[in-house]
Amino acid sequence: MPARIVEGRTLVPVRYISEALGASVNWLPETRSVEIVK
């Protein structure tokens, strides 16, 4: 998925970029947040 500009903000695919840099991406449902760990 390519980056997009929505309402003046640039949105990028965080999982794709993070994993390409060797990090793991985890969804934390308790806090509804994403954890990125390298």
Backbone as JSON Lines, residues from 0, in Angstrom:
{"i":0,"aa":"M","n":[0.85,-1.17,0.0],"ca":[0.0,0.0,0.0],"c":[0.9,1.24,0.0]}
{"i":1,"aa":"P","n":[0.71,2.14,-0.93],"ca":[1.53,3.34,-0.99],"c":[1.1,4.37,0.05]}
{"i":2,"aa":"A","n":[1.97,5.33,0.33],"ca":[1.62,6.43,1.23],"c":[0.51,7.27,0.59]}
{"i":3,"aa":"R","n":[-0.32,7.87,1.46],"ca":[-1.4,8.72,0.96],"c":[-1.41,10.02,1.74]}
{"i":4,"aa":"I","n":[-1.92,11.07,1.13],"ca":[-2.13,12.33,1.83],"c":[-3.62,12.48,2.05]}
{"i":5,"aa":"V","n":[-4.02,12.59,3.33],"ca":[-5.42,12.72,3.7],"c":[-5.55,13.93,4.61]}
{"i":6,"aa":"E","n":[-6.35,14.88,4.19],"ca":[-6.58,16.11,4.95],"c":[-5.27,16.77,5.38]}
{"i":7,"aa":"G","n":[-4.32,16.83,4.47],"ca":[-3.05,17.5,4.73],"c":[-2.05,16.69,5.54]}
{"i":8,"aa":"R","n":[-2.37,15.42,5.84],"ca":[-1.45,14.57,6.6],"c":[-0.98,13.42,5.72]}
{"i":9,"aa":"T","n":[0.29,13.06,5.86],"ca":[0.82,11.94,5.1],"c":[0.67,10.66,5.92]}
{"i":10,"aa":"L","n":[-0.04,9.68,5.36],"ca":[-0.25,8.4,6.02],"c":[0.61,7.35,5.33]}
{"i":11,"aa":"V","n":[1.38,6.61,6.11],"ca":[2.25,5.58,5.57],"c":[1.89,4.24,6.2]}
{"i":12,"aa":"P","n":[2.14,3.13,5.5],"ca":[1.86,1.81,6.07],"c":[2.92,1.44,7.12]}
{"i":13,"aa":"V","n":[2.6,1.65,8.39],"ca":[3.56,1.47,9.47],"c":[4.09,0.05,9.54]}
{"i":14,"aa":"R","n":[3.23,-0.94,9.4],"ca":[3.69,-2.34,9.49],"c":[4.72,-2.63,8.4]}
{"i":15,"aa":"Y","n":[4.44,-2.22,7.18],"ca":[5.35,-2.5,6.06],"c":[6.71,-1.85,6.31]}
{"i":16,"aa":"I","n":[6.72,-0.6,6.69],"ca":[7.98,0.12,6.91],"c":[8.74,-0.46,8.1]}
{"i":17,"aa":"S","n":[8.03,-0.73,9.19],"ca":[8.67,-1.27,10.39],"c":[9.29,-2.63,10.13]}
{"i":18,"aa":"E","n":[8.55,-3.53,9.49],"ca":[9.08,-4.86,9.22],"c":[10.23,-4.81,8.21]}
{"i":19,"aa":"A","n":[10.18,-3.88,7.28],"ca":[11.28,-3.73,6.32],"c":[12.57,-3.29,7.03]}
{"i":20,"aa":"L","n":[12.42,-2.59,8.17],"ca":[13.57,-2.15,8.95],"c":[13.96,-3.16,10.02]}
{"i":21,"aa":"G","n":[13.31,-4.33,10.02],"ca":[13.67,-5.39,10.95],"c":[12.97,-5.34,12.29]}
{"i":22,"aa":"A","n":[11.93,-4.55,12.43],"ca":[11.19,-4.46,13.68],"c":[9.95,-5.34,13.63]}
{"i":23,"aa":"S","n":[9.42,-5.67,14.8],"ca":[8.16,-6.42,14.84],"c":[7.05,-5.46,15.27]}
{"i":24,"aa":"V","n":[5.86,-5.73,14.79],"ca":[4.71,-4.87,15.06],"c":[3.66,-5.7,15.78]}
{"i":25,"aa":"N","n":[3.21,-5.22,16.92],"ca":[2.22,-5.94,17.72],"c":[1.03,-5.03,18.02]}
{"i":26,"aa":"W","n":[-0.17,-5.58,17.94],"ca":[-1.39,-4.87,18.3],"c":[-1.7,-5.18,19.75]}
{"i":27,"aa":"L","n":[-1.94,-4.14,20.57],"ca":[-2.27,-4.31,21.98],"c":[-3.74,-3.95,22.18]}
{"i":28,"aa":"P","n":[-4.61,-4.95,22.2],"ca":[-6.05,-4.66,22.25],"c":[-6.51,-3.97,23.52]}
{"i":29,"aa":"E","n":[-5.8,-4.19,24.65],"ca":[-6.22,-3.56,25.91],"c":[-6.19,-2.04,25.81]}
{"i":30,"aa":"T","n":[-5.17,-1.52,25.14],"ca":[-5.01,-0.07,25.02],"c":[-5.31,0.44,23.62]}
{"i":31,"aa":"R","n":[-5.68,-0.49,22.74],"ca":[-5.95,-0.16,21.34],"c":[-4.8,0.64,20.74]}
{"i":32,"aa":"S","n":[-3.6,0.11,20.92],"ca":[-2.41,0.78,20.4],"c":[-1.49,-0.23,19.72]}
{"i":33,"aa":"V","n":[-0.5,0.29,19.04],"ca":[0.47,-0.54,18.32],"c":[1.82,-0.39,19.0]}
{"i":34,"aa":"E","n":[2.51,-1.51,19.14],"ca":[3.85,-1.53,19.71],"c":[4.81,-1.95,18.6]}
{"i":35,"aa":"I","n":[5.86,-1.15,18.4],"ca":[6.88,-1.47,17.4],"c":[8.19,-1.68,18.15]}
{"i":36,"aa":"V","n":[8.77,-2.89,17.99],"ca":[9.97,-3.25,18.74],"c":[11.05,-3.7,17.76]}
{"i":37,"aa":"K","n":[12.24,-3.17,17.94],"ca":[13.37,-3.57,17.09],"c":[14.33,-4.36,17.92]}
